[in-house]
Each structure stands twice: as C-alpha cells, then as structure tokens.
Amino acid sequence: MRKSALAVGAVLVMSLALVAIAAGAGHEKYTVSSKLTSGADVPKPKGASGASGTFSGTYVENSSGATLKWKLSYKGLTGPALQAHIHLGKVGVSGNVIVPLCGPCKNGMTGTSKISKHIVDSLEHGTTYVNVHTKKNPAGEIRGQIKVAG
C-alpha cells in the first residue's frame, strides 16, 4: 500500500512539473533596441544634425500581448523632448502613434507599457519606430526603427 501511495505521489509531482513547464512554454523574453538619428526622421528635422539617441527594452509575450519595459536616452536635441512614441511605419515612412512613451521626456527615462498582440507582431516584423519630438521639430527630431531579438 505504501509503495503505491509513493508511486501515485511521484506521478502527481511529475505531472505538476510538466504542466508548469508547458505553461511557461512560449513565454520567451525578447529584447528591443533602436539607434535614433536625425537623419532617419521624415520630414528632415531642422537644426538637429548632432542629435542622437537610443531606445532599448524587453518584453515577454502573454495571452493578450505583452508588457514592454523600456529605456530612452538621447543627446544634442534642439530643445527639451516634448514627447516620444512608438509609431507604426516602415523605414522612411511616417506612421501613426501606437505606443505613447513619455511626454514631457527626460534623458534616461524608463517606463512600462502594455502592448497588444498586434503591436507585438508589428515589432517583430520590423514595421515600428521610435520618434522623439521637440518644439522646433514637432513631427520628430530623432528616429530609429525598432529591432527585436529573441
């Protein structure tokens, strides 16, 4: 009797371990990054030739999308960063805002944003970019396409 109780217990423990492993499957951590330059922005910004920046972050997909943890750094802007966003758009094409990041922004700012499955797909297909906006360049002063690594 004791041996069968131990066997049942061992089977139960193994089953729970397999369920835990299966539940974690597909929840891979992804990193995002972007190098922001004034030359990548459309239309070309005014007086921002020395402006640059970086955007980095991580996300783990879940059933509804993901939570993106990000950091934005920049230098040489023509003035304070009024706002920054993730936009939908291919290289050289302006697109709609899909994730607001900050406004007003500070250099080295960090944050978290909940993103939908559609936004995750757009990130992974290379059709998103980060844009930092200033008073002198309200359409955007520095920009960079987002790259995703798994």
Beta strands, then each sheet from edge to edge (+ up, - down):
strand 1: 29-37
strand 2: 52-62
strand 3: 65-75
strand 4: 81-88
strand 5: 97-102
strand 6: 109-116
strand 7: 128-134
strand 8: 142-145
strand 9: 147-149
sheet 1: 6+ 3- 2+ 1- 9+
sheet 2: 5+ 4- 7+ 8-
end
